[in-house]
Structure formats: C-alpha cells, structure tokens
Amino acid sequence: MQTCISAIFSGAKTGDTLNLRETFLVPKEATKSIRPALSVASERPHFLLFQLEKD
C-alpha cells in the first residue's frame, strides 16, 4: 500500500492501478458530517476537499 506522496514517485503510468492509503486526523465532532472527496492531479488545485453536509 502506498501513500499519495510515494505514489507520485512510483513511476506509475497512465492506466496503471495503484492502491493508496492516507490517514487524516479530524475532530471527533466532525466525523458524522465530514465527506472526504479526492480528485486527480489534473484537477488541481482541488486535489483534496473535505465537504461538510449541507443542512
């Protein structure tokens, strides 16, 4: 299992499949409403977003 940083330097090519694992610490109060969203490098600067549920 790789992290996002190790995957950058892995030599992966277009079409390759990578297994990634990342760990994030968030306040306990946020765990019921937080929704992580991940995008790819070509979509930067929106590469990682944490979206809160709308009321």
HTML snippet that shows the backbone in 3Dmol.js (N, CA, C, O; Angstrom):
<script src="https://3Dmol.org/build/3Dmol-min.js"></script>
<div id="view" style="width:600px;height:400px;position:relative"></div>
<script>
const pdb = `
ATOM      1  N   MET A   1       0.848  -1.172   0.000  1.00  0.00           N
ATOM      2  CA  MET A   1       0.000   0.000   0.000  1.00  0.00           C
ATOM      3  C   MET A   1       0.896   1.238   0.000  1.00  0.00           C
ATOM      4  O   MET A   1       1.856   1.312   0.767  1.00  0.00           O
ATOM      5  N   GLN A   2       0.590   2.187  -0.842  1.00  0.00           N
ATOM      6  CA  GLN A   2       1.371   3.410  -0.939  1.00  0.00           C
ATOM      7  C   GLN A   2       0.591   4.585  -0.371  1.00  0.00           C
ATOM      8  O   GLN A   2      -0.628   4.527  -0.204  1.00  0.00           O
ATOM      9  N   THR A   3       1.324   5.651  -0.079  1.00  0.00           N
ATOM     10  CA  THR A   3       0.684   6.917   0.259  1.00  0.00           C
ATOM     11  C   THR A   3       0.657   7.749  -1.019  1.00  0.00           C
ATOM     12  O   THR A   3       1.270   7.376  -2.018  1.00  0.00           O
ATOM     13  N   CYS A   4      -0.041   8.857  -0.988  1.00  0.00           N
ATOM     14  CA  CYS A   4      -0.082   9.732  -2.167  1.00  0.00           C
ATOM     15  C   CYS A   4       1.321  10.192  -2.552  1.00  0.00           C
ATOM     16  O   CYS A   4       1.653  10.238  -3.737  1.00  0.00           O
ATOM     17  N   ILE A   5       2.143  10.530  -1.569  1.00  0.00           N
ATOM     18  CA  ILE A   5       3.496  11.010  -1.853  1.00  0.00           C
ATOM     19  C   ILE A   5       4.344   9.916  -2.486  1.00  0.00           C
ATOM     20  O   ILE A   5       5.033  10.176  -3.472  1.00  0.00           O
ATOM     21  N   SER A   6       4.312   8.711  -1.952  1.00  0.00           N
ATOM     22  CA  SER A   6       5.120   7.644  -2.542  1.00  0.00           C
ATOM     23  C   SER A   6       4.619   7.285  -3.937  1.00  0.00           C
ATOM     24  O   SER A   6       5.411   6.885  -4.789  1.00  0.00           O
ATOM     25  N   ALA A   7       3.316   7.421  -4.183  1.00  0.00           N
ATOM     26  CA  ALA A   7       2.757   7.133  -5.499  1.00  0.00           C
ATOM     27  C   ALA A   7       3.265   8.117  -6.546  1.00  0.00           C
ATOM     28  O   ALA A   7       3.458   7.750  -7.705  1.00  0.00           O
ATOM     29  N   ILE A   8       3.481   9.371  -6.138  1.00  0.00           N
ATOM     30  CA  ILE A   8       3.989  10.378  -7.073  1.00  0.00           C
ATOM     31  C   ILE A   8       5.310   9.930  -7.679  1.00  0.00           C
ATOM     32  O   ILE A   8       5.560  10.144  -8.865  1.00  0.00           O
ATOM     33  N   PHE A   9       6.155   9.308  -6.861  1.00  0.00           N
ATOM     34  CA  PHE A   9       7.496   8.919  -7.287  1.00  0.00           C
ATOM     35  C   PHE A   9       7.600   7.443  -7.663  1.00  0.00           C
ATOM     36  O   PHE A   9       8.707   6.921  -7.790  1.00  0.00           O
ATOM     37  N   SER A  10       6.465   6.760  -7.844  1.00  0.00           N
ATOM     38  CA  SER A  10       6.476   5.322  -8.100  1.00  0.00           C
ATOM     39  C   SER A  10       6.762   4.958  -9.552  1.00  0.00           C
ATOM     40  O   SER A  10       7.062   3.803  -9.855  1.00  0.00           O
ATOM     41  N   GLY A  11       6.673   5.929 -10.443  1.00  0.00           N
ATOM     42  CA  GLY A  11       6.873   5.623 -11.860  1.00  0.00           C
ATOM     43  C   GLY A  11       5.611   5.106 -12.528  1.00  0.00           C
ATOM     44  O   GLY A  11       5.677   4.591 -13.645  1.00  0.00           O
ATOM     45  N   ALA A  12       4.473   5.230 -11.878  1.00  0.00           N
ATOM     46  CA  ALA A  12       3.213   4.762 -12.454  1.00  0.00           C
ATOM     47  C   ALA A  12       2.914   5.509 -13.747  1.00  0.00           C
ATOM     48  O   ALA A  12       3.199   6.699 -13.881  1.00  0.00           O
ATOM     49  N   LYS A  13       2.343   4.793 -14.675  1.00  0.00           N
ATOM     50  CA  LYS A  13       1.989   5.350 -15.984  1.00  0.00           C
ATOM     51  C   LYS A  13       0.477   5.435 -16.120  1.00  0.00           C
ATOM     52  O   LYS A  13      -0.253   4.811 -15.349  1.00  0.00           O
ATOM     53  N   THR A  14       0.003   6.202 -17.094  1.00  0.00           N
ATOM     54  CA  THR A  14      -1.419   6.308 -17.382  1.00  0.00           C
ATOM     55  C   THR A  14      -2.013   4.909 -17.541  1.00  0.00           C
ATOM     56  O   THR A  14      -1.474   4.079 -18.273  1.00  0.00           O
ATOM     57  N   GLY A  15      -3.107   4.658 -16.865  1.00  0.00           N
ATOM     58  CA  GLY A  15      -3.777   3.361 -16.942  1.00  0.00           C
ATOM     59  C   GLY A  15      -3.367   2.391 -15.853  1.00  0.00           C
ATOM     60  O   GLY A  15      -4.040   1.380 -15.656  1.00  0.00           O
ATOM     61  N   ASP A  16      -2.271   2.668 -15.131  1.00  0.00           N
ATOM     62  CA  ASP A  16      -1.850   1.804 -14.027  1.00  0.00           C
ATOM     63  C   ASP A  16      -2.851   1.901 -12.880  1.00  0.00           C
ATOM     64  O   ASP A  16      -3.511   2.926 -12.708  1.00  0.00           O
ATOM     65  N   THR A  17      -2.956   0.848 -12.114  1.00  0.00           N
ATOM     66  CA  THR A  17      -3.797   0.832 -10.924  1.00  0.00           C
ATOM     67  C   THR A  17      -2.905   0.913  -9.701  1.00  0.00           C
ATOM     68  O   THR A  17      -1.946   0.152  -9.573  1.00  0.00           O
ATOM     69  N   LEU A  18      -3.219   1.832  -8.803  1.00  0.00           N
ATOM     70  CA  LEU A  18      -2.463   1.993  -7.563  1.00  0.00           C
ATOM     71  C   LEU A  18      -3.392   1.811  -6.376  1.00  0.00           C
ATOM     72  O   LEU A  18      -4.549   2.229  -6.416  1.00  0.00           O
ATOM     73  N   ASN A  19      -2.892   1.195  -5.335  1.00  0.00           N
ATOM     74  CA  ASN A  19      -3.613   1.109  -4.068  1.00  0.00           C
ATOM     75  C   ASN A  19      -2.996   2.126  -3.132  1.00  0.00           C
ATOM     76  O   ASN A  19      -1.804   2.058  -2.833  1.00  0.00           O
ATOM     77  N   LEU A  20      -3.800   3.070  -2.669  1.00  0.00           N
ATOM     78  CA  LEU A  20      -3.319   4.150  -1.822  1.00  0.00           C
ATOM     79  C   LEU A  20      -3.992   4.109  -0.464  1.00  0.00           C
ATOM     80  O   LEU A  20      -5.138   3.680  -0.329  1.00  0.00           O
ATOM     81  N   ARG A  21      -3.253   4.566   0.541  1.00  0.00           N
ATOM     82  CA  ARG A  21      -3.818   4.693   1.881  1.00  0.00           C
ATOM     83  C   ARG A  21      -3.281   5.980   2.490  1.00  0.00           C
ATOM     84  O   ARG A  21      -2.075   6.227   2.462  1.00  0.00           O
ATOM     85  N   GLU A  22      -4.156   6.785   3.032  1.00  0.00           N
ATOM     86  CA  GLU A  22      -3.768   8.003   3.738  1.00  0.00           C
ATOM     87  C   GLU A  22      -4.516   8.044   5.065  1.00  0.00           C
ATOM     88  O   GLU A  22      -5.594   7.465   5.203  1.00  0.00           O
ATOM     89  N   THR A  23      -3.940   8.724   6.021  1.00  0.00           N
ATOM     90  CA  THR A  23      -4.541   8.882   7.339  1.00  0.00           C
ATOM     91  C   THR A  23      -4.726  10.363   7.620  1.00  0.00           C
ATOM     92  O   THR A  23      -3.820  11.164   7.386  1.00  0.00           O
ATOM     93  N   PHE A  24      -5.895  10.727   8.121  1.00  0.00           N
ATOM     94  CA  PHE A  24      -6.201  12.108   8.461  1.00  0.00           C
ATOM     95  C   PHE A  24      -6.785  12.154   9.862  1.00  0.00           C
ATOM     96  O   PHE A  24      -7.576  11.294  10.252  1.00  0.00           O
ATOM     97  N   LEU A  25      -6.388  13.158  10.603  1.00  0.00           N
ATOM     98  CA  LEU A  25      -6.963  13.383  11.924  1.00  0.00           C
ATOM     99  C   LEU A  25      -7.966  14.517  11.826  1.00  0.00           C
ATOM    100  O   LEU A  25      -7.650  15.604  11.342  1.00  0.00           O
ATOM    101  N   VAL A  26      -9.180  14.250  12.293  1.00  0.00           N
ATOM    102  CA  VAL A  26     -10.228  15.271  12.301  1.00  0.00           C
ATOM    103  C   VAL A  26     -10.874  15.295  13.679  1.00  0.00           C
ATOM    104  O   VAL A  26     -10.849  14.289  14.388  1.00  0.00           O
ATOM    105  N   PRO A  27     -11.447  16.418  14.067  1.00  0.00           N
ATOM    106  CA  PRO A  27     -12.121  16.480  15.363  1.00  0.00           C
ATOM    107  C   PRO A  27     -13.262  15.459  15.425  1.00  0.00           C
ATOM    108  O   PRO A  27     -13.972  15.259  14.440  1.00  0.00           O
ATOM    109  N   LYS A  28     -13.433  14.824  16.568  1.00  0.00           N
ATOM    110  CA  LYS A  28     -14.477  13.816  16.734  1.00  0.00           C
ATOM    111  C   LYS A  28     -15.855  14.360  16.375  1.00  0.00           C
ATOM    112  O   LYS A  28     -16.687  13.642  15.821  1.00  0.00           O
ATOM    113  N   GLU A  29     -16.092  15.628  16.691  1.00  0.00           N
ATOM    114  CA  GLU A  29     -17.395  16.240  16.414  1.00  0.00           C
ATOM    115  C   GLU A  29     -17.693  16.282  14.916  1.00  0.00           C
ATOM    116  O   GLU A  29     -18.859  16.341  14.527  1.00  0.00           O
ATOM    117  N   ALA A  30     -16.684  16.252  14.088  1.00  0.00           N
ATOM    118  CA  ALA A  30     -16.870  16.376  12.642  1.00  0.00           C
ATOM    119  C   ALA A  30     -17.094  15.031  11.950  1.00  0.00           C
ATOM    120  O   ALA A  30     -17.469  15.007  10.778  1.00  0.00           O
ATOM    121  N   THR A  31     -16.878  13.929  12.635  1.00  0.00           N
ATOM    122  CA  THR A  31     -16.895  12.626  11.961  1.00  0.00           C
ATOM    123  C   THR A  31     -18.257  12.236  11.388  1.00  0.00           C
ATOM    124  O   THR A  31     -18.315  11.451  10.442  1.00  0.00           O
ATOM    125  N   LYS A  32     -19.340  12.759  11.929  1.00  0.00           N
ATOM    126  CA  LYS A  32     -20.661  12.404  11.392  1.00  0.00           C
ATOM    127  C   LYS A  32     -21.044  13.229  10.174  1.00  0.00           C
ATOM    128  O   LYS A  32     -21.950  12.853   9.430  1.00  0.00           O
ATOM    129  N   SER A  33     -20.367  14.342   9.967  1.00  0.00           N
ATOM    130  CA  SER A  33     -20.785  15.228   8.884  1.00  0.00           C
ATOM    131  C   SER A  33     -19.722  15.441   7.808  1.00  0.00           C
ATOM    132  O   SER A  33     -20.000  16.083   6.795  1.00  0.00           O
ATOM    133  N   ILE A  34     -18.535  14.930   8.001  1.00  0.00           N
ATOM    134  CA  ILE A  34     -17.471  15.182   7.028  1.00  0.00           C
ATOM    135  C   ILE A  34     -17.535  14.154   5.889  1.00  0.00           C
ATOM    136  O   ILE A  34     -17.805  12.975   6.117  1.00  0.00           O
ATOM    137  N   ARG A  35     -17.282  14.623   4.667  1.00  0.00           N
ATOM    138  CA  ARG A  35     -17.268  13.750   3.496  1.00  0.00           C
ATOM    139  C   ARG A  35     -15.992  14.031   2.706  1.00  0.00           C
ATOM    140  O   ARG A  35     -15.916  15.045   2.012  1.00  0.00           O
ATOM    141  N   PRO A  36     -14.995  13.161   2.795  1.00  0.00           N
ATOM    142  CA  PRO A  36     -13.790  13.397   2.009  1.00  0.00           C
ATOM    143  C   PRO A  36     -14.066  13.193   0.523  1.00  0.00           C
ATOM    144  O   PRO A  36     -14.811  12.290   0.141  1.00  0.00           O
ATOM    145  N   ALA A  37     -13.469  14.027  -0.302  1.00  0.00           N
ATOM    146  CA  ALA A  37     -13.585  13.904  -1.756  1.00  0.00           C
ATOM    147  C   ALA A  37     -12.181  13.989  -2.341  1.00  0.00           C
ATOM    148  O   ALA A  37     -11.422  14.893  -1.991  1.00  0.00           O
ATOM    149  N   LEU A  38     -11.832  13.083  -3.205  1.00  0.00           N
ATOM    150  CA  LEU A  38     -10.498  13.013  -3.772  1.00  0.00           C
ATOM    151  C   LEU A  38     -10.562  13.185  -5.274  1.00  0.00           C
ATOM    152  O   LEU A  38     -11.434  12.611  -5.927  1.00  0.00           O
ATOM    153  N   SER A  39      -9.658  13.964  -5.830  1.00  0.00           N
ATOM    154  CA  SER A  39      -9.571  14.097  -7.281  1.00  0.00           C
ATOM    155  C   SER A  39      -8.134  13.836  -7.712  1.00  0.00           C
ATOM    156  O   SER A  39      -7.265  13.614  -6.869  1.00  0.00           O
ATOM    157  N   VAL A  40      -7.883  13.859  -8.986  1.00  0.00           N
ATOM    158  CA  VAL A  40      -6.562  13.530  -9.513  1.00  0.00           C
ATOM    159  C   VAL A  40      -5.757  14.785  -9.831  1.00  0.00           C
ATOM    160  O   VAL A  40      -6.294  15.893  -9.839  1.00  0.00           O
ATOM    161  N   ALA A  41      -4.472  14.602 -10.091  1.00  0.00           N
ATOM    162  CA  ALA A  41      -3.545  15.724 -10.283  1.00  0.00           C
ATOM    163  C   ALA A  41      -4.021  16.706 -11.342  1.00  0.00           C
ATOM    164  O   ALA A  41      -3.827  17.912 -11.187  1.00  0.00           O
ATOM    165  N   SER A  42      -4.629  16.230 -12.393  1.00  0.00           N
ATOM    166  CA  SER A  42      -5.057  17.129 -13.466  1.00  0.00           C
ATOM    167  C   SER A  42      -6.153  18.085 -13.017  1.00  0.00           C
ATOM    168  O   SER A  42      -6.449  19.054 -13.715  1.00  0.00           O
ATOM    169  N   GLU A  43      -6.760  17.825 -11.860  1.00  0.00           N
ATOM    170  CA  GLU A  43      -7.823  18.682 -11.341  1.00  0.00           C
ATOM    171  C   GLU A  43      -7.330  19.661 -10.290  1.00  0.00           C
ATOM    172  O   GLU A  43      -8.126  20.407  -9.720  1.00  0.00           O
ATOM    173  N   ARG A  44      -6.029  19.670 -10.025  1.00  0.00           N
ATOM    174  CA  ARG A  44      -5.510  20.577  -9.004  1.00  0.00           C
ATOM    175  C   ARG A  44      -5.779  22.012  -9.365  1.00  0.00           C
ATOM    176  O   ARG A  44      -5.799  22.319 -10.557  1.00  0.00           O
ATOM    177  N   PRO A  45      -5.988  22.915  -8.438  1.00  0.00           N
ATOM    178  CA  PRO A  45      -5.641  22.819  -7.022  1.00  0.00           C
ATOM    179  C   PRO A  45      -6.707  22.158  -6.161  1.00  0.00           C
ATOM    180  O   PRO A  45      -6.573  22.168  -4.937  1.00  0.00           O
ATOM    181  N   HIS A  46      -7.731  21.598  -6.723  1.00  0.00           N
ATOM    182  CA  HIS A  46      -8.805  20.972  -5.940  1.00  0.00           C
ATOM    183  C   HIS A  46      -8.544  19.478  -5.789  1.00  0.00           C
ATOM    184  O   HIS A  46      -9.402  18.654  -6.104  1.00  0.00           O
ATOM    185  N   PHE A  47      -7.341  19.133  -5.300  1.00  0.00           N
ATOM    186  CA  PHE A  47      -6.952  17.731  -5.248  1.00  0.00           C
ATOM    187  C   PHE A  47      -7.506  16.984  -4.054  1.00  0.00           C
ATOM    188  O   PHE A  47      -7.627  15.761  -4.105  1.00  0.00           O
ATOM    189  N   LEU A  48      -7.844  17.675  -2.988  1.00  0.00           N
ATOM    190  CA  LEU A  48      -8.433  17.023  -1.835  1.00  0.00           C
ATOM    191  C   LEU A  48      -9.360  17.997  -1.127  1.00  0.00           C
ATOM    192  O   LEU A  48      -8.932  19.065  -0.688  1.00  0.00           O
ATOM    193  N   LEU A  49     -10.609  17.634  -1.019  1.00  0.00           N
ATOM    194  CA  LEU A  49     -11.600  18.507  -0.404  1.00  0.00           C
ATOM    195  C   LEU A  49     -12.308  17.765   0.711  1.00  0.00           C
ATOM    196  O   LEU A  49     -12.618  16.583   0.565  1.00  0.00           O
ATOM    197  N   PHE A  50     -12.565  18.424   1.801  1.00  0.00           N
ATOM    198  CA  PHE A  50     -13.414  17.884   2.836  1.00  0.00           C
ATOM    199  C   PHE A  50     -14.687  18.698   2.823  1.00  0.00           C
ATOM    200  O   PHE A  50     -14.680  19.884   3.154  1.00  0.00           O
ATOM    201  N   GLN A  51     -15.773  18.068   2.445  1.00  0.00           N
ATOM    202  CA  GLN A  51     -17.041  18.761   2.294  1.00  0.00           C
ATOM    203  C   GLN A  51     -17.952  18.447   3.468  1.00  0.00           C
ATOM    204  O   GLN A  51     -18.136  17.282   3.823  1.00  0.00           O
ATOM    205  N   LEU A  52     -18.514  19.466   4.064  1.00  0.00           N
ATOM    206  CA  LEU A  52     -19.481  19.275   5.135  1.00  0.00           C
ATOM    207  C   LEU A  52     -20.874  19.138   4.544  1.00  0.00           C
ATOM    208  O   LEU A  52     -21.203  19.777   3.544  1.00  0.00           O
ATOM    209  N   GLU A  53     -21.693  18.296   5.176  1.00  0.00           N
ATOM    210  CA  GLU A  53     -23.069  18.140   4.707  1.00  0.00           C
ATOM    211  C   GLU A  53     -23.799  19.462   4.810  1.00  0.00           C
ATOM    212  O   GLU A  53     -23.588  20.232   5.746  1.00  0.00           O
ATOM    213  N   LYS A  54     -24.666  19.719   3.833  1.00  0.00           N
ATOM    214  CA  LYS A  54     -25.486  20.935   3.881  1.00  0.00           C
ATOM    215  C   LYS A  54     -26.755  20.651   4.656  1.00  0.00           C
ATOM    216  O   LYS A  54     -27.331  19.567   4.559  1.00  0.00           O
ATOM    217  N   ASP A  55     -27.186  21.641   5.429  1.00  0.00           N
ATOM    218  CA  ASP A  55     -28.409  21.460   6.235  1.00  0.00           C
ATOM    219  C   ASP A  55     -29.634  21.437   5.349  1.00  0.00           C
ATOM    220  O   ASP A  55     -30.751  21.294   5.845  1.00  0.00           O
TER     221      ASP A  55
END
`;
const viewer = $3Dmol.createViewer("view");
viewer.addModel(pdb, "pdb");
viewer.setStyle({}, {cartoon: {color: "spectrum"}});
viewer.zoomTo();
viewer.render();
</script>
